[in-house]
Amino acid sequence: MKEFEELEKTIKYSFKDKGLLSKALTHKSYKKPYSNERLEFLGDAVLNLVVGEYLYKKFPDSNEGELSKMRAGLVNEASFQVLANSIELGRFILLSSSEERNKGRQKASILSDAFEAIMGAVYLESGIDVVRKISLDLIEQEYKNISLDYLLQDYKTSLQEITQALFAEIPEYKLEKETGPDHQKNFEVSIWIDGKTYGSATGKSKKIAQQAVAKIALNKINHGQ
């Protein structure tokens, strides 16, 4: 599919099965009998393994708790949104007209899910070594000064310090919804500062979701948005 060739060039990978690529880019709102949700599920698992292995080798003196926190700093909605934006993934996602009007191409959840789905599709077609090459190249490109201190940043604390200085108030985190069974819940949290929302993010716990959305808000404030 010619419309996706530019994306393939950017990630330096050409899909043999163009239908698989199309599925990975199809949001559930799009009028198709399929979506990228299953590929997103697979991509999430593969990226957890790839990033876990990467951190294990890169930080040989870190203990299990530190490695888990560092992985959470890279394998989350906010981080995958950064990686998705680095390859301009939003341009290629197939969305419904209503989601398009709601600025779906800029939503952290949609971008993150599509990135995971693309990695899931690459895994199915070419295996984990190719996913490792693509994803780690992007991570090292976007996080050039990757370090233990950087990955263990407390985004909520950093954001609170900035908002107190700029707005004389602290951010408000709102739980928007919970999904999934009790043993595998996902929490969606939005963040409000000075009466304005700066986005939302999901996580496997409220704390993870709050850290992810704090990171999104930090990026927006730092870029004057």
N, C-alpha and C positions, 0 to 999 in steps of 0.2 A: 504494500500500500504506500503510494508515493507521499501521502500526507504525513507519514510517520518517518520518512527517510532522514529528516533532519535530526530527529530525536535519536535514531540509531547511530548516526554519525557522532553525535555528542557523547553517547555512552560507549562508543567504539565497539558496538555489537550489532550484528545484523541477524534478525530473527529468520529462521528457516520457515517457521509457521507464522505467517503474518496474522492469521486469525487469532492465535494465542496472544500476540501483542495487542490486537484490537480489544480482546476480552479484558486484558490487564488495564486498559485505559477506559473501560466502560463503567461509569458510575451507576449505582442502582436506580437513579432517577431517570436514566436514559431509557427510551422505549425499546428495550430488547429483552428477550426471554432469559438473558444471563447478565451477570455483572462481575465486577472484579473482586467481590467479597471473599470467595474461596481462595483465589490467588493471594489476596492480602493476608489471609490466615496462614498460608504456607510461607509467604515471604517473611512474615514476622518471626516465625520459628527459625528460618534459615539465617536471618540477620542476627538474631540472638546468639546463635552458635558462632557465626563468623566473627562478630564483634567480641564475643567472649574469648574466643581463641586468640584474637588479635591482642587484646588487653593482657591475657595470660602470658603471652610471649614478650610483650612490650614492657611490662612491669613485673619482672620476676620476683621482686622482693615484697610485693603487695599481698596482703592476706585475702581470704575469701570475702570478708565484709567489704573491704575497699574495692575489690574487683567488681562486686555486685553493684556498689554505688556508682562506680565509673561506667559500667555497662548501662545502668539506668540513665546516666547522663548523655549517652549516645543513642541508645535505642528507645526513643520516645517520639511523640508527635512533633514536638517543636524542632528536634534535631532533624527528623526526616523531612520536615517542611523546608528547612534550610537546604538540604541536599536536593529536594525536588525543585526548589527555586534555582539552584545552581545549574540545572539542566533544562530550565524553563519548561518543566513538565506540565504546568497548568495550561499551556497553549494547546496541548494535545488530548486532554481529557475529554471524553464524550459525556456531555451533560444534557439534562432536559432544559427547555427554554426558561422554566421558572427558576431552576437552580442557577442558570446563567444570569438571570436578572438579580438574583440574590448574591452575586459576586462569588459563586461557587469556586471559580478558578483560583481565588485567593484564600480560600478557607484552609486552615491548617489541617483539619481532619481529612478533607478530600485529597489534598496534596500528599499528606503522609500515607494515606491508604493506597493511593495510586503508586507511590514509590515502592511500598512493600509488595504490591501486586506485580510490578515490573520485575522485581528481584525474584519473586516466586515463579514467574514465567521463565526467566532466564535459568533458574535452577531446574525446572522441569525439562527444559530443552537441552541444556548443556552442562548441568551439574554444579556442585558447590564451588569448584575452583574458579569458574568464570564469575560467579556471583562475588566471590572473595576479591577478585581482581577489580571488578567494576566498583563495588561498594567501598572498598578500602582506598582506592584511588580518589574517590569523591570525598571521603572523610578526611584524608590527609590534605586534600586541596582546600577544603573549607575550614579545617581546624589545624592550621599550620603549626601552632604552638601547643599542640596537644601535650598535656602533662597531668600528673596526679592532682595537683592543686586545681588546675583548670576544670577537670572533670568532676571534682568533688565540690564545686562551687554551690553555695546555697543561694539559688536565684531569688527566693522569697526575701531573704535578708538584704541582698543587694538591691532589689527593687524597692523595698521599704525605705532604705536609706535615701534613695533617689527621690521617691515620691514625697517624703517628708521635707526634703529640701526644696522641691519644685512646687508642691501643692499644699504643704503643711498638713498632710493627712496620709494615712496608711491605706494600702489597697484593700478592697473588699472582695472576698472569694465567695461565689454563689454556686451551690450544687444544683446543676440544671436537671440531671437525670441519672438514674442507675439502670444498667441493663445487664442481662445475663443471669445465670443461676447463681445461687449463694456461694458456691465454691469457685466461681469464675466470673466475678462481677467486674464491670467496667463503670467508671465514674466520669461524668462530664462536668467540668467546672469552668465557670466564666469568671472573668476578673473585671472589676470596675474601679476606676480611679477618677476622682473629681467629677463624678456623675457621668462618666463616659466608659463604655465597654472597650476593652483592648483585645478581645478575642476569647476563645474557649479552647479547652484541650481535654483529652480523655486519658485515663490511666487505670491501672489495676488496683489502685488504692486512691483515696482522696488526696493523700500527701503527694503521691507521684503526679497526679493531675494538676495539683496546685503548683508544684515546681515547674511542670511543663508550661503551664499558661503564664507563670511569672517570667519564664524565659522569653516567651513570645512578646509579652508586654515590654520587657527590657529592650529587646531588639527594636521594637517600634519607637520607644522613647529615645533610644540612642540614635535613631535615624530620623528623628523629628517628625514622626508620623502621628 
